Amino acid sequence: HERFEAQAAPVPAAALELGSGTGLVGLTLAALGCPAVTLSDGNASVLELLHSNVDLNGLSDRVCVESVDWHAAEAAAPGVDLVLASDCVYDTSVIEPLFRTAFARLAPGGSFIVCNCQNRLFLSREAANALMQEAAAPA
């Protein structure tokens, strides 16, 4: 396990959380000051939950909810400073589309942060890094 020293980081102007689930990561980012956060998922019932959680937390002025199909990444407009994906991979077949979607939505110089339980990922760190580099390469 790697440990990172906490550092103050600038708040991104716009962020996208992929596979948001309950929206905890994106809602927290919005509560900490990010002015434009998009929570996303591909499941209609999850999207309903996300809308509800945005309203419950009073963050509708800075958080929107969007259906994102990871297999149609090229159709999405880039432009966010930060893409987050936390514990949203349950099947290795979606890893490449997830990475492609993340890099398709990033603005130049943006950051992609992905976190997942390694025992659920069934993919070595080296293989994940190789897929990420491939996804980040210009088409």
Phi, psi and chi 1 to 4 in degrees:
 res  aa     phi    psi   chi1   chi2   chi3   chi4
   1 HIS       -  137.6  -62.5  -73.9      -      -
   2 GLU   -96.7  145.5  -66.6 -179.4   38.4      -
   3 ARG  -120.9  141.4  -68.0 -172.5 -178.1 -110.9
   4 PHE  -118.8  141.0  -61.8   94.3      -      -
   5 GLU   -77.1  134.6 -172.7  174.5  -39.6      -
   6 ALA   -64.4  134.5      -      -      -      -
   7 GLN  -136.5  147.0  -60.6  175.4   19.3      -
   8 ALA   -70.5  132.2      -      -      -      -
   9 ALA  -123.9  147.6      -      -      -      -
  10 PRO   -66.1  145.6   21.0  -28.4      -      -
  11 VAL   -75.3  127.6  174.4      -      -      -
  12 PRO   -67.3  151.9   23.5  -30.5      -      -
  13 ALA   -73.2  -31.9      -      -      -      -
  14 ALA  -150.2  138.3      -      -      -      -
  15 ALA  -137.0  152.8      -      -      -      -
  16 LEU  -128.7  127.2  166.8   66.4      -      -
  17 GLU  -104.1  121.1 -178.1 -176.6    6.9      -
  18 LEU   -91.8  139.9  -64.4  170.9      -      -
  19 GLY    59.8   52.0      -      -      -      -
  20 SER   -65.1  -28.2  -62.5      -      -      -
  21 GLY    62.6 -112.1      -      -      -      -
  22 THR   -81.8  -17.2   62.7      -      -      -
  23 GLY    89.2   10.8      -      -      -      -
  24 LEU   -54.3  -47.1  176.4   63.5      -      -
  25 VAL   -65.3  -50.1  174.0      -      -      -
  26 GLY   -66.6  -39.5      -      -      -      -
  27 LEU   -64.7  -38.2  -69.6  169.3      -      -
  28 THR   -64.5  -43.4  -59.6      -      -      -
  29 LEU   -59.7  -42.5 -174.2   61.1      -      -
  30 ALA   -65.1  -42.4      -      -      -      -
  31 ALA   -64.2  -26.7      -      -      -      -
  32 LEU   -85.6   -0.5  -69.7  172.4      -      -
  33 GLY   121.7   -5.3      -      -      -      -
  34 CYS   -65.0  123.6 -176.1      -      -      -
  35 PRO   -76.6  -16.9   26.8  -32.8      -      -
  36 ALA  -145.1  105.7      -      -      -      -
  37 VAL  -121.4  134.4  176.4      -      -      -
  38 THR  -112.1  123.0  -59.6      -      -      -
  39 LEU   -95.0  138.6  -54.2  177.6      -      -
  40 SER  -141.6  156.4   70.1      -      -      -
  41 ASP  -164.2  167.7 -151.2  -79.1      -      -
  42 GLY  -106.2    0.8      -      -      -      -
  43 ASN  -105.7  126.5 -179.5  -63.0      -      -
  44 ALA   -60.9  -40.4      -      -      -      -
  45 SER   -69.2  -33.2   61.1      -      -      -
  46 VAL   -67.8  -39.3  171.9      -      -      -
  47 LEU   -60.5  -39.2  -66.5  170.9      -      -
  48 GLU   -62.5  -43.7  -71.5  179.1   31.4      -
  49 LEU   -61.5  -42.6  174.5   65.4      -      -
  50 LEU   -61.0  -45.3  -71.0  169.3      -      -
  51 HIS   -57.3  -44.7  -79.6  -70.2      -      -
  52 SER   -62.4  -44.2  176.2      -      -      -
  53 ASN   -67.8  -33.8  -74.2  -17.8      -      -
  54 VAL   -62.3  -47.4  168.5      -      -      -
  55 ASP   -64.8  -44.3  -68.1  -19.1      -      -
  56 LEU   -59.4  -30.9  -76.0  170.2      -      -
  57 ASN   -96.9    4.5  -73.6  -79.8      -      -
  58 GLY    61.7   37.5      -      -      -      -
  59 LEU  -116.0   19.3  -67.3  168.5      -      -
  60 SER   -66.8  -14.5   59.7      -      -      -
  61 ASP   -77.1  -15.8   61.6  -34.9      -      -
  62 ARG  -133.6   -3.1   62.4  177.8   59.6 -163.6
  63 VAL  -124.6  131.1  178.9      -      -      -
  64 CYS  -121.6  164.2   66.1      -      -      -
  65 VAL  -120.0  135.9  175.3      -      -      -
  66 GLU  -140.4  140.4  179.4 -177.5  -27.9      -
  67 SER   -81.7  123.6  177.4      -      -      -
  68 VAL  -124.7  123.5  172.7      -      -      -
  69 ASP   -96.1  111.6  178.7   -2.8      -      -
  70 TRP   -63.4  -17.4  -62.4   -8.6      -      -
  71 HIS   -89.6    1.2  -62.8  -81.7      -      -
  72 ALA  -127.7   40.5      -      -      -      -
  73 ALA   -60.8  -35.6      -      -      -      -
  74 GLU   -65.5  -20.9  -69.8   75.1   24.6      -
  75 ALA   -78.1  -15.1      -      -      -      -
  76 ALA   -86.9  145.7      -      -      -      -
  77 ALA   -82.3  134.7      -      -      -      -
  78 PRO   -75.0  169.2   26.5  -31.7      -      -
  79 GLY   147.2   -2.5      -      -      -      -
  80 VAL   -93.7  148.6  -62.9      -      -      -
  81 ASP   -78.6  -25.0  -56.7  -50.6      -      -
  82 LEU  -142.7  128.9  177.5   63.4      -      -
  83 VAL  -115.5  130.5  174.6      -      -      -
  84 LEU  -117.6  141.1  -56.1  159.5      -      -
  85 ALA  -142.3  113.2      -      -      -      -
  86 SER  -125.8  118.1  178.4      -      -      -
  87 ASP    51.3   50.4 -162.1   26.6      -      -
  88 CYS  -122.9   10.6   61.6      -      -      -
  89 VAL  -111.1  113.8  175.8      -      -      -
  90 TYR  -117.0   -1.7  -60.9   91.8      -      -
  91 ASP  -147.9  125.7  175.9   -4.6      -      -
  92 THR   -61.8  -19.9   56.2      -      -      -
  93 SER   -69.1  -15.0   70.0      -      -      -
  94 VAL   -96.7   -3.2  -59.1      -      -      -
  95 ILE   -63.6  -49.4  -65.3  169.9      -      -
  96 GLU   -62.0  -47.2 -175.0  176.0  -11.6      -
  97 PRO   -61.2  -35.6  -23.2   31.9      -      -
  98 LEU   -60.7  -49.8  167.5   66.5      -      -
  99 PHE   -63.4  -42.0  -72.0  175.9      -      -
 100 ARG   -62.8  -41.4  -69.9 -161.6 -174.6  -74.3
 101 THR   -63.0  -44.8  -60.0      -      -      -
 102 ALA   -58.0  -49.2      -      -      -      -
 103 PHE   -72.7  -27.6  -74.2  103.7      -      -
 104 ALA   -68.8  -29.5      -      -      -      -
 105 ARG   -91.3  -13.1  -63.2  -64.8  -67.8  -94.9
 106 LEU   -75.1  140.1  -85.1  176.1      -      -
 107 ALA   -75.6  157.4      -      -      -      -
 108 PRO   -54.0  132.4  -25.7   34.4      -      -
 109 GLY    81.6    3.0      -      -      -      -
 110 GLY   -74.2  172.3      -      -      -      -
 111 SER  -120.4  145.3  -61.5      -      -      -
 112 PHE  -120.4  122.4  173.2   38.0      -      -
 113 ILE  -117.2  122.8  -61.4  173.5      -      -
 114 VAL  -125.2  134.6   60.7      -      -      -
 115 CYS  -131.9  137.3  -57.6      -      -      -
 116 ASN  -156.7  153.4 -154.1   72.5      -      -
 117 CYS   -71.3  119.7  -62.1      -      -      -
 118 GLN   -61.2  -36.5 -169.7  168.3    0.8      -
 119 ASN   -69.1  -15.5   63.1  -17.6      -      -
 120 ARG   -95.5  -22.0 -169.6  176.3  -36.8  155.0
 121 LEU   -75.5  -35.2 -169.5   58.7      -      -
 122 PHE    54.7   39.1  -54.9  111.3      -      -
 123 LEU  -145.5  130.7 -172.7   68.8      -      -
 124 SER   -69.3  159.0   71.2      -      -      -
 125 ARG   -58.5  -40.5 -179.7 -177.8  -52.5 -107.4
 126 GLU   -63.4  -44.0  -66.6   78.4   17.3      -
 127 ALA   -64.8  -40.6      -      -      -      -
 128 ALA   -63.8  -42.6      -      -      -      -
 129 ASN   -62.8  -40.2  -74.6  -21.6      -      -
 130 ALA   -63.8  -43.4      -      -      -      -
 131 LEU   -64.0  -38.8  -82.5  171.5      -      -
 132 MET   -66.2  -41.7 -165.0  173.3  -58.8      -
 133 GLN   -65.0  -39.8  -72.9  179.7   -0.5      -
 134 GLU   -64.0  -42.8 -179.1 -177.7  -38.8      -
 135 ALA   -66.6  -32.0      -      -      -      -
 136 ALA   -79.3  -17.5      -      -      -      -
 137 ALA   -68.6  141.5      -      -      -      -
 138 PRO   -57.9  142.1  -17.4   27.0      -      -
 139 ALA   -72.4      -      -      -      -      -
